[in-house]
């Protein structure tokens, strides 16, 4: 270190107080015991250093980004900010910078992380992405609301898709691309050539193949991080509770009332959100049924309409691109729920008119007398009306 550098360090030490690693440990322990929130620990090392280990509950703000990021990471400039680096030099310089930015109580940890670790104090090694994952999810990592922590949350998440058809196809495609780690797909149907106008998970070569298996092949080829679990069966009373309990969010791509009622009741019992979508000719809609936070499906439809008023796509037709729009909205709502960000469509119904090119939103409210989620409701053993509204395929 040259004379000029030593002089800079001498002046920094005059301006920025230092605590030893032992004192930092003791101060943090006292804060935990008293449940105070007045000390913030900030690691100013580079990403590679952070990945090799850091002090528990530290905030990572690399020195090169300190001026840009610190005010967002620590908005309260009256808190005690304890900075540390590898050996105690960068943290002193960073402390001087924070003082110039108006932070009133800035401390540098002498000896840095090297002395902390050498003293045998507790540290953690964060979960890190492979180089391939860092490249694949690079655009997510740039978003503050997602970042590396959010991407790991997606990789650890489980989503069940009811159907691999018009809505399930785009929803599954984008959830797999986003890195949702486990996708369950339940569908007992096989691929038909009439499906290919909208069900983009499948292709001509797979006509006659189970849709769930065709979906698995497509999604695993898209993203090797994703595990696809297939269920070649229909959702019914024998499997609905076990399946719903296993997953974090359910994506409803069904086109019949009995399954929707069945799914609604099981989701209420398991306290799992359902992202609902439906399409008809040129119109689609999407909402989120989050148990006891907004209405459930039975609040909106206590009983199904007559079959003549609710024809299936096979009877009424649907514009091929419309399920893609609604399915992608379902995927978006699912990701918001998994990450805990934004304002999910719970209590709101988003409608889309393709011919008019218009989106509209309707407010939805819980029915206090709902047989499933009302004050005296019970979702167990309610009728699903299979004999009333079972529609031909």
C-alpha positions in Angstrom: 0.0 0.0 0.0 1.5 3.3 -1.1 1.7 6.5 1.1 -1.3 8.0 -0.5 -3.4 4.9 0.1 -2.3 4.8 3.7 -3.3 8.4 4.2 -6.7 7.7 2.7 -7.2 4.7 5.1 -6.0 6.8 8.1 -8.6 9.5 7.3 -11.3 6.9 6.8 -10.6 5.4 10.2 -10.9 8.8 11.8 -14.3 9.3 10.3 -15.8 5.7 10.3 -16.0 3.8 13.6 -14.9 0.2 13.6 -16.3 -2.8 15.5 -14.5 -6.1 15.9 -16.3 -9.2 14.6 -16.9 -10.3 18.2 -18.7 -7.0 18.9 -20.7 -7.3 15.8 -21.8 -10.8 16.8 -22.7 -9.6 20.3 -24.7 -6.6 19.0 -26.6 -8.7 16.6 -27.4 -11.3 19.2 -28.6 -8.6 21.6 -30.8 -7.2 18.8 -32.4 -10.6 18.2 -33.1 -11.1 21.9 -34.7 -7.7 22.3 -36.4 -8.0 18.9 -35.1 -4.6 17.9 -34.6 -3.6 14.3 -32.1 -0.8 14.6 -29.0 -2.5 13.2 -28.6 -3.4 9.5 -25.7 -5.6 8.4 -24.5 -4.9 4.8 -22.0 -7.1 2.9 -20.2 -4.9 0.3 -18.2 -7.8 -1.3 -18.6 -9.0 -4.9 -21.1 -11.7 -5.9 -18.5 -14.5 -6.1 -17.3 -13.7 -2.5 -20.9 -13.6 -1.2 -21.6 -17.0 -2.8 -18.6 -18.5 -0.9 -20.3 -17.6 2.4 -21.7 -14.6 4.3 -23.0 -13.6 7.7 -26.6 -14.7 8.4 -29.2 -12.0 7.7 -26.8 -9.7 5.9 -27.9 -7.6 3.0 -25.8 -7.9 -0.1 -24.9 -4.6 -1.8 -21.7 -4.8 -3.8 -19.3 -1.9 -3.3 -19.5 -1.0 -7.0 -23.3 -0.6 -6.8 -23.4 1.0 -3.3 -24.4 4.5 -4.3 -27.1 3.1 -6.7 -28.7 0.5 -4.4 -28.1 1.3 -0.7 -31.0 3.7 -0.4 -33.4 1.1 -1.6 -31.9 -1.6 0.6 -31.7 0.6 3.7 -34.1 3.6 3.3 -33.9 4.6 7.0 -30.7 6.7 7.3 -30.9 6.8 11.1 -30.4 3.1 11.5 -27.0 1.7 12.5 -25.4 0.3 9.3 -22.6 -2.2 9.9 -20.6 -2.7 6.7 -18.2 -5.6 6.1 -16.0 -6.8 3.3 -13.2 -9.4 3.0 -10.6 -7.7 5.2 -12.0 -4.4 6.4 -10.7 -2.0 3.7 -13.6 -1.7 1.3 -16.1 -1.4 4.1 -14.2 1.6 5.5 -14.3 3.3 2.1 -18.0 2.3 1.8 -18.7 3.8 5.2 -17.1 7.1 4.2 -19.4 7.1 1.1 -22.5 6.4 3.2 -21.7 9.2 5.6 -21.5 11.6 2.6 -24.9 10.3 1.5 -26.5 11.2 4.9 -26.3 8.0 6.9 -25.8 9.0 10.5 -24.6 5.8 12.1 -22.2 3.9 10.0 -19.8 1.2 11.3 -17.1 -0.8 9.5 -16.3 -4.3 10.8 -12.5 -4.6 11.2 -10.9 -7.6 9.8 -13.9 -8.3 7.6 -15.4 -11.6 6.8 -12.0 -13.3 6.9 -11.6 -12.5 10.6 -15.3 -13.4 11.3 -14.8 -16.8 9.7 -11.4 -17.3 11.2 -12.9 -16.7 14.7 -15.3 -19.6 14.1 -18.4 -17.5 14.0 -21.5 -18.7 12.2 -21.8 -18.1 8.5 -24.0 -19.4 5.7 -23.3 -20.5 2.1 -26.1 -19.4 -0.2 -27.7 -21.6 -2.8 -26.2 -20.7 -6.1 -27.4 -21.2 -9.7 -25.4 -23.1 -12.3 -24.0 -21.1 -15.2 -26.7 -22.6 -17.4 -29.4 -21.5 -15.0 -28.0 -18.0 -14.7 -28.1 -17.7 -18.5 -31.6 -19.2 -18.9 -33.2 -17.0 -16.2 -31.0 -13.9 -16.7 -34.0 -11.7 -17.5 -35.8 -12.8 -14.4 -32.7 -12.1 -12.3 -32.7 -8.5 -13.5 -36.2 -7.9 -12.1 -36.0 -6.7 -8.4 -39.4 -8.4 -7.6 -38.0 -11.7 -8.8 -34.2 -11.9 -8.7 -32.3 -14.9 -7.6 -34.3 -15.6 -4.5 -37.6 -15.4 -6.5 -36.2 -17.7 -9.2 -35.2 -20.3 -6.6 -38.8 -20.0 -5.2 -40.2 -20.8 -8.6 -37.8 -23.7 -9.0 -39.0 -25.1 -5.7 -42.7 -24.6 -6.5 -45.3 -27.1 -7.6 -48.3 -26.3 -9.9 -51.1 -28.7 -10.9 -52.7 -28.1 -14.3 -56.2 -29.5 -14.7 -56.1 -30.4 -18.4 -53.4 -30.2 -21.2 -55.8 -28.6 -23.7 -56.5 -25.1 -24.9 -55.8 -23.3 -21.6 -53.4 -25.8 -20.1 -51.1 -25.7 -23.1 -50.1 -22.0 -23.0 -50.2 -21.9 -19.2 -47.9 -25.0 -18.9 -45.6 -23.7 -21.7 -44.9 -20.4 -19.9 -44.7 -21.9 -16.4 -42.1 -24.4 -17.6 -40.2 -21.6 -19.4 -40.3 -19.5 -16.2 -38.7 -22.4 -14.3 -41.6 -23.6 -12.1 -39.8 -26.7 -10.8 -42.7 -29.2 -10.8 -45.7 -29.3 -13.1 -48.4 -31.8 -12.5 -50.7 -32.5 -15.5 -53.9 -34.5 -15.1 -55.6 -35.4 -18.4 -57.1 -38.7 -19.6 -57.8 -37.6 -23.2 -55.7 -38.3 -26.2 -54.5 -35.9 -28.9 -57.0 -35.4 -31.8 -56.3 -33.5 -35.0 -59.1 -31.0 -34.0 -57.0 -30.0 -30.9 -54.1 -28.7 -32.9 -55.8 -25.4 -33.8 -55.2 -24.2 -30.3 -53.5 -26.9 -28.1 -49.9 -25.9 -28.8 -48.2 -28.5 -26.6 -49.1 -31.2 -29.2 -48.3 -31.8 -32.8 -49.5 -33.9 -35.8 -47.1 -36.8 -35.0 -48.7 -37.2 -31.5 -52.3 -37.7 -32.6 -53.6 -40.6 -30.6 -51.1 -40.1 -27.8 -52.2 -39.2 -24.3 -52.2 -35.4 -24.0 -50.4 -35.5 -20.6 -47.6 -37.5 -22.1 -47.4 -35.3 -25.2 -47.2 -32.3 -22.9 -44.5 -33.9 -20.8 -42.3 -34.4 -23.9 -42.7 -30.8 -25.0 -42.1 -29.2 -21.6 -39.1 -31.3 -20.7 -37.5 -30.5 -24.1 -38.1 -26.8 -23.4 -36.6 -26.7 -19.9 -34.6 -29.6 -18.3 -35.0 -27.9 -14.8 -38.7 -28.8 -14.8 -40.1 -32.1 -13.6 -43.4 -33.0 -15.2 -45.6 -35.5 -13.4 -48.4 -36.9 -15.5 -51.7 -38.4 -14.3 -53.5 -40.3 -17.1 -56.9 -40.1 -15.4 -59.8 -37.8 -14.8 -60.1 -35.6 -11.8 -62.8 -37.1 -9.5 -63.7 -37.8 -5.9 -61.1 -40.5 -5.6 -58.0 -38.4 -6.4 -58.9 -34.7 -6.1 -58.0 -34.2 -2.4 -54.6 -36.0 -2.7 -53.6 -34.1 -5.8 -54.7 -30.7 -4.6 -52.8 -31.1 -1.3 -49.6 -31.9 -3.1 -49.3 -28.7 -5.1 -49.0 -25.0 -4.3 -51.3 -23.5 -7.0 -53.9 -25.1 -9.2 -54.5 -24.0 -12.8 -58.1 -24.8 -13.9 -58.3 -25.5 -17.6 -61.5 -27.5 -17.5 -64.6 -26.9 -19.6 -67.3 -28.5 -17.5 -69.1 -27.6 -14.3 -68.8 -30.8 -12.3 -65.0 -30.7 -12.3 -65.0 -27.0 -11.4 -67.3 -27.6 -8.4 -65.2 -30.6 -7.4 -62.0 -28.6 -7.6 -63.4 -25.6 -5.8 -64.4 -27.6 -2.8 -61.1 -29.5 -2.6 -59.1 -26.3 -2.9 -61.1 -24.7 0.0 -60.5 -27.7 2.2 -56.7 -27.6 1.4 -56.5 -23.8 1.4 -55.0 -23.8 -2.1 -55.6 -21.0 -4.7 -57.1 -21.9 -8.0 -56.4 -19.8 -11.1 -59.5 -20.2 -13.2 -59.9 -19.5 -16.9 -62.6 -20.1 -19.5 -63.1 -19.4 -23.2 -66.1 -19.2 -25.5 -65.9 -18.4 -29.2 -64.3 -14.9 -29.1 -64.6 -14.2 -25.4 -62.5 -15.3 -22.4 -62.2 -14.7 -18.7 -59.8 -15.3 -15.9 -59.9 -14.9 -12.1 -58.2 -16.3 -9.0 -60.2 -18.2 -6.4 -58.1 -17.7 -3.3 -59.8 -19.5 -0.3 -61.6 -17.0 2.0 -59.9 -14.0 0.2 -62.6 -13.1 -2.3 -65.4 -15.4 -3.5 -65.1 -19.1 -4.4 -66.6 -20.7 -7.5 -69.8 -21.6 -5.8 -70.3 -17.9 -4.8 -70.6 -17.1 -8.4 -72.4 -20.2 -9.6 -74.4 -21.7 -6.7 -76.0 -24.0 -9.3 -74.9 -24.6 -12.9 -76.9 -23.2 -15.8 -78.8 -25.5 -18.1 -76.5 -27.3 -20.6 -78.1 -25.4 -23.4 -76.8 -22.1 -21.9 -73.3 -23.5 -21.3 -72.1 -25.4 -24.4 -68.6 -26.7 -24.6 -66.0 -25.6 -27.1 -66.7 -28.8 -29.1 -70.3 -27.6 -29.5 -69.9 -23.8 -29.8 -66.3 -23.4 -31.2 -63.5 -21.1 -30.1 -61.0 -18.9 -31.9 -57.7 -20.7 -31.8 -55.6 -17.9 -30.4 -58.1 -17.0 -27.6 -57.1 -19.8 -25.2 -53.5 -18.7 -25.7 -54.3 -15.2 -24.4 -56.3 -16.5 -21.4 -53.8 -19.3 -20.7 -50.9 -16.9 -20.5 -52.9 -14.7 -18.2 -53.4 -17.7 -16.0 -49.7 -18.4 -16.0 -49.0 -14.8 -15.0 -51.4 -15.0 -12.1 -49.8 -18.3 -11.0 -46.3 -16.8 -11.0 -47.6 -13.8 -9.0 -49.1 -16.1 -6.4 -45.9 -18.3 -6.2 -43.7 -15.2 -5.7 -46.1 -13.3 -3.5 -45.9 -10.2 -5.7 -48.4 -7.9 -7.3 -52.2 -7.9 -6.9 -53.7 -11.3 -7.8 -57.1 -11.4 -9.5 -58.8 -12.6 -6.3 -62.2 -10.9 -6.1 -61.8 -9.6 -9.7 -62.9 -11.1 -13.0 -60.9 -10.1 -16.0 -62.8 -10.5 -19.3 -61.5 -10.3 -22.8 -63.5 -9.7 -26.0 -61.2 -10.6 -28.9 -63.5 -9.1 -31.6 -63.6 -5.7 -29.8 -60.1 -5.9 -28.6 -61.2 -5.0 -25.1 -60.4 -6.0 -21.6 -62.9 -5.3 -18.8 -62.8 -6.0 -15.1 -65.7 -6.9 -12.8 -65.6 -6.9 -9.0 -66.6 -10.1 -7.4 -67.8 -10.5 -3.8 -68.1 -13.5 -1.4 -71.6 -14.7 -0.7 -72.0 -14.8 3.1 -74.6 -17.6 2.5 -72.4 -19.6 0.2 -72.7 -23.3 0.8 -69.0 -23.8 0.5 -67.2 -20.7 1.9 -69.9 -18.8 3.6 -70.2 -18.2 7.3 -72.0 -21.5 7.8 -70.7 -23.2 4.7 -69.0 -26.5 4.5 -67.3 -27.6 1.3 -67.5 -31.3 2.1 -70.0 -33.5 0.3 -71.6 -30.8 -1.8 -73.2 -31.9 -5.1 -71.2 -31.4 -8.2 -74.2 -31.8 -10.5 -72.6 -34.4 -12.7 -76.0 -35.6 -13.8 -77.2 -32.2 -14.8 -74.4 -30.6 -16.7 -72.2 -33.3 -18.1 -71.6 -32.2 -21.6 -70.7 -34.3 -24.6 -67.1 -34.1 -25.8 
